[in-house]
Each structure stands twice: as C-alpha cells, then as structure tokens.
Amino acid sequence: MRKQLHIQRLLLKVSGEALGGEAVSVDFNNVERFAGELKAARETGTEIAVVIGGGNIVRGYGVSQQGMDRAAADCMGMLGTIINAIALQSALERLGVDTRVMTAIKMEQFAEPYIRRRALEHLSRGRLVILAGGTGNPFFTTDTAAALRAAEIKADALFKGTKVDGIYNSDPLRNPDAKMLRELSYIDVLKDDLRVMDATAVTLCRENAIPIIVFNIVDEGNLKRILEGEPLGTIVC
C-alpha cells in the first residue's frame, strides 16, 4: 500500500518549459494556467514554495555543450529562472495570491535576496514563495536547488511536476510498453539511474528524509488532488 503523506509545507519543482510555448520563450497563457493551479492548491491550506527552472529561456548545460564556458552558461540559466519567477509572480498577484520572489543572486530592484528565515516567515504568513536563481552557483541544477531549499525550509515533501504521469521503467515517449512505477526507494532511483532528478538532488532528499512525488502537472487539477490525498504519480521515499 502506498505511503500516505500529511503535507503542510510543500516545495514544488517545475521546469521552465511549463511556462514556455512553441513560438515564444514565455507563453503567458501557460503562465496564467500554472498560476491558477497554484492558487487552487494554496486554497487547501498548504504552504507552498516553488522552484522553477529556466530551460524555456536558456539551459546552461545545453549552452555549454555548444562551446560556451560552463560557469558562464549556468549563470545565464540562473537569470532565466528569475525571468520566469517574475512572470509567475505577476500572474499570481492578478489572481489575488500574495506572492514573494526570492533569489539566490542579489538583485534587490527585482526581488528579495533568499534568506532562509525570511522565506519561513513568508510561508507562515500564507504567502506563496517563488525561489529563483537556482543555488546561486554554477554546476548545480535547479533539481538540486529544489532539494536544497526543501531541506532548508523543512518541507514535508518535494513535488516534481512533469509532462508524464510519474516515473517509468523506460522512456514512455519512446517505449509504448513502458511501465509506470507507483512507489520507489531513493536507492532504486539512484541504482537504476532513472534520471527523474539528478543524483545530487535525490541524495539530498534521502539524507533529509524528504519524500519526492513525481506527477503530471499538465493535467488540470492534479496538484490539488494530490494535496487532498489522491495517490497520483510516483512516490520516492
């Protein structure tokens, strides 16, 4: 039987592609849709922090593969996450959701610097917190940033929103016979190199006993349904 979780505080990790479109890096229809999902989830009473990627604008690793210095490429990627965070904040505030953007890179004209105690205060006051800028360091993914922030704010779980329903034993986009796995251990994910999150992120969650739920965030209402107890996606614990 799948482990039941009581989630009072959540760290949600979503790729930048959730906000992107076919012709533009930031599709504001997608931003509005995602903001609506977050508003509905927040109405369950759950404290929510969001780490969003920047792959719809620039992916550091991809740029570095084209010959750019990896550190410089990752800095570009971190700035992409901040662009996404500001767009999402604007959409959330139009829906009446009290929101704060906090960045690992200081840029006070745009957002607050990330300070753990301040983030905890915002969450306790019912604000939705968007954590941007990754870890503030190159060579670390936004998955690792999400795991780190989840540990720092003492989140009850880390949710990773994807375009597929959970973790499969092979790529479901390439293999129509791929099987979805409902529950896995951290060791299973690392040993079988399932790559739903990078190994550093999975290890951080394991060391801090933070369950990971991988689910389809494209389907409307899934985030709220999981918070209400529906066993969607795959749990790693």
C-alpha positions as CSV (number, residue, x, y, z in Angstrom):
1,M,0.0,0.0,0.0
2,R,1.3,3.4,-0.9
3,K,2.6,5.5,1.9
4,Q,0.2,8.3,2.9
5,L,1.7,11.8,3.5
6,H,0.4,14.7,5.5
7,I,1.7,17.7,3.7
8,Q,1.6,21.1,5.5
9,R,4.5,22.6,3.7
10,L,5.4,21.8,0.1
11,L,8.3,22.5,-2.2
12,L,7.2,22.3,-5.8
13,K,9.8,22.0,-8.6
14,V,8.7,22.7,-12.2
15,S,10.7,23.0,-15.3
16,G,10.8,26.3,-17.2
17,E,9.1,24.5,-20.1
18,A,5.8,24.6,-18.2
19,L,5.7,28.4,-18.9
20,G,7.1,28.2,-22.4
21,G,5.3,28.0,-25.8
22,E,6.1,26.7,-29.2
23,A,6.9,30.2,-30.7
24,V,7.9,32.1,-27.5
25,S,10.1,31.5,-24.5
26,V,7.4,32.7,-22.1
27,D,3.8,31.9,-23.1
28,F,1.6,34.0,-20.9
29,N,-1.4,31.7,-21.4
30,N,0.7,28.9,-19.8
31,V,1.8,31.2,-17.1
32,E,-1.8,32.1,-16.3
33,R,-2.8,28.4,-16.3
34,F,0.0,27.4,-13.9
35,A,-0.8,30.3,-11.6
36,G,-4.4,29.1,-11.4
37,E,-3.1,25.6,-10.5
38,L,-1.0,27.1,-7.7
39,K,-3.9,29.2,-6.4
40,A,-6.2,26.2,-6.2
41,A,-3.5,24.2,-4.4
42,R,-2.9,27.1,-2.0
43,E,-6.6,27.0,-1.1
44,T,-6.1,23.6,0.5
45,G,-4.2,25.4,3.3
46,T,-0.8,24.1,2.2
47,E,2.2,26.3,2.5
48,I,3.8,26.4,-1.0
49,A,7.3,27.3,-2.2
50,V,8.1,26.9,-5.9
51,V,11.5,26.4,-7.6
52,I,11.2,27.0,-11.3
53,G,13.7,26.1,-14.0
54,G,14.8,28.3,-16.9
55,G,15.0,25.8,-19.7
56,N,12.4,27.6,-21.8
57,I,14.8,30.6,-22.0
58,V,18.3,29.1,-21.8
59,R,19.6,25.8,-20.4
60,G,23.1,26.2,-19.0
61,Y,24.2,22.7,-19.8
62,G,22.9,22.9,-23.3
63,V,24.7,26.2,-24.0
64,S,27.9,24.8,-22.6
65,Q,27.7,21.8,-25.0
66,Q,27.9,24.4,-27.8
67,G,31.3,25.6,-26.6
68,M,30.5,28.3,-24.0
69,D,32.2,28.1,-20.6
70,R,30.0,26.1,-18.3
71,A,30.1,28.6,-15.5
72,A,29.0,31.4,-17.8
73,A,26.3,29.3,-19.3
74,D,24.9,28.3,-15.9
75,C,24.8,32.0,-14.9
76,M,22.7,32.6,-18.0
77,G,20.4,29.8,-16.9
78,M,20.0,31.2,-13.4
79,L,18.9,34.5,-14.9
80,G,16.4,32.7,-17.0
81,T,14.8,31.3,-13.8
82,I,14.4,34.8,-12.4
83,I,12.6,35.9,-15.6
84,N,10.2,33.0,-15.2
85,A,9.7,33.8,-11.5
86,I,8.8,37.4,-12.1
87,A,6.3,36.4,-14.8
88,L,4.7,33.9,-12.5
89,Q,4.6,36.3,-9.6
90,S,2.7,38.8,-11.8
91,A,0.2,36.2,-12.8
92,L,-0.4,35.0,-9.2
93,E,-0.9,38.6,-7.9
94,R,-3.5,39.2,-10.6
95,L,-5.3,36.2,-9.1
96,G,-5.1,37.7,-5.6
97,V,-2.4,35.4,-4.3
98,D,0.1,37.1,-2.0
99,T,3.5,36.1,-3.5
100,R,7.2,36.8,-2.9
101,V,10.1,36.1,-5.3
102,M,13.4,35.4,-3.5
103,T,16.6,35.0,-5.5
104,A,19.9,33.3,-4.7
105,I,21.6,36.1,-6.6
106,K,21.2,39.6,-5.2
107,M,19.1,41.9,-7.3
108,E,17.1,43.9,-4.9
109,Q,15.5,46.0,-7.6
110,F,13.6,42.9,-8.8
111,A,13.2,40.6,-5.9
112,E,14.2,39.9,-2.3
113,P,17.5,38.0,-1.6
114,Y,17.0,34.5,-0.4
115,I,17.3,34.4,3.4
116,R,16.0,31.2,4.9
117,R,14.4,32.8,8.0
118,R,12.6,35.3,5.8
119,A,11.4,32.6,3.5
120,L,10.0,30.7,6.5
121,E,8.3,33.9,7.7
122,H,6.6,34.5,4.3
123,L,5.3,30.9,4.3
124,S,4.0,31.1,7.8
125,R,2.1,34.3,6.8
126,G,0.4,32.5,4.0
127,R,2.4,33.9,1.1
128,L,3.4,31.7,-1.8
129,V,7.2,31.9,-2.2
130,I,9.0,31.6,-5.6
131,L,12.6,30.7,-5.1
132,A,14.7,31.7,-8.2
133,G,18.3,31.8,-9.2
134,G,19.0,28.1,-8.5
135,T,21.5,27.7,-5.8
136,G,23.4,30.8,-6.9
137,N,26.3,28.7,-8.1
138,P,27.2,27.1,-11.4
139,F,27.4,23.4,-11.9
140,F,24.2,22.8,-9.9
141,T,20.8,22.1,-11.4
142,T,17.5,23.5,-10.4
143,D,16.6,20.0,-9.2
144,T,19.4,20.3,-6.7
145,A,18.3,23.8,-5.8
146,A,14.8,22.4,-5.1
147,A,16.1,19.6,-2.9
148,L,18.4,22.1,-1.0
149,R,15.5,24.6,-0.4
150,A,13.2,21.8,0.6
151,A,15.6,20.8,3.3
152,E,16.2,24.4,4.4
153,I,12.5,25.2,4.8
154,K,11.7,21.8,6.3
155,A,9.2,20.9,3.6
156,D,7.1,17.8,4.2
157,A,7.6,16.7,0.5
158,L,9.2,17.7,-2.7
159,F,6.9,17.5,-5.7
160,K,8.3,17.5,-9.2
161,G,5.8,18.5,-11.9
162,T,6.5,16.9,-15.3
163,K,4.8,16.2,-18.6
164,V,4.4,12.4,-17.8
165,D,2.3,10.7,-15.1
166,G,5.2,9.5,-13.0
167,I,8.4,7.5,-13.1
168,Y,8.6,4.7,-15.7
169,N,11.0,1.8,-16.1
170,S,11.9,3.3,-19.5
171,D,11.1,6.4,-21.5
172,P,7.3,6.3,-22.1
173,L,7.7,8.7,-25.0
174,R,9.9,6.2,-26.8
175,N,8.6,2.9,-25.5
176,P,4.8,2.4,-25.6
177,D,5.3,-0.7,-23.3
178,A,7.0,1.3,-20.6
179,K,5.5,0.6,-17.1
180,M,4.8,3.3,-14.6
181,L,6.2,2.6,-11.1
182,R,4.0,3.7,-8.2
183,E,6.5,3.6,-5.4
184,L,10.3,3.5,-5.3
185,S,13.1,3.9,-2.8
186,Y,15.8,6.6,-3.2
187,I,18.3,3.8,-3.7
188,D,16.1,2.3,-6.6
189,V,16.2,5.7,-8.4
190,L,20.0,6.0,-7.9
191,K,20.9,2.4,-8.7
192,D,18.7,2.1,-11.8
193,D,19.8,5.6,-13.0
194,L,16.2,6.6,-13.6
195,R,17.1,10.3,-14.0
196,V,13.8,11.8,-12.9
197,M,16.0,14.1,-10.9
198,D,19.8,14.4,-10.8
199,A,21.6,12.2,-8.3
200,T,22.7,15.1,-6.1
201,A,19.0,16.1,-5.6
202,V,17.9,12.6,-4.8
203,T,20.7,12.1,-2.4
204,L,19.9,15.4,-0.6
205,C,16.3,14.3,-0.2
206,R,17.3,10.8,1.0
207,E,19.7,12.3,3.6
208,N,16.9,14.6,4.9
209,A,14.1,12.1,4.6
210,I,12.1,14.3,2.2
211,P,9.7,12.2,0.1
212,I,9.6,13.0,-3.7
213,I,6.4,12.8,-5.7
214,V,6.8,12.9,-9.5
215,F,3.5,13.7,-11.2
216,N,1.9,15.1,-14.3
217,I,1.4,18.9,-13.8
218,V,0.0,19.4,-17.3
219,D,-3.3,17.8,-16.4
220,E,-5.5,20.3,-14.8
221,G,-6.1,19.9,-11.0
222,N,-3.5,17.2,-10.4
223,L,-1.5,19.3,-7.9
224,K,-4.6,20.0,-5.8
225,R,-5.8,16.4,-6.0
226,I,-2.5,15.0,-4.6
227,L,-2.6,17.5,-1.7
228,E,-6.2,16.3,-1.0
229,G,-4.9,12.7,-0.7
230,E,-5.3,11.2,-4.2
231,P,-2.4,8.8,-4.9
232,L,-1.3,10.2,-8.3
233,G,2.2,10.0,-9.7
234,T,5.1,8.1,-8.3
235,I,6.4,8.5,-4.7
236,V,10.1,8.1,-3.9
237,C,10.8,7.6,-0.2
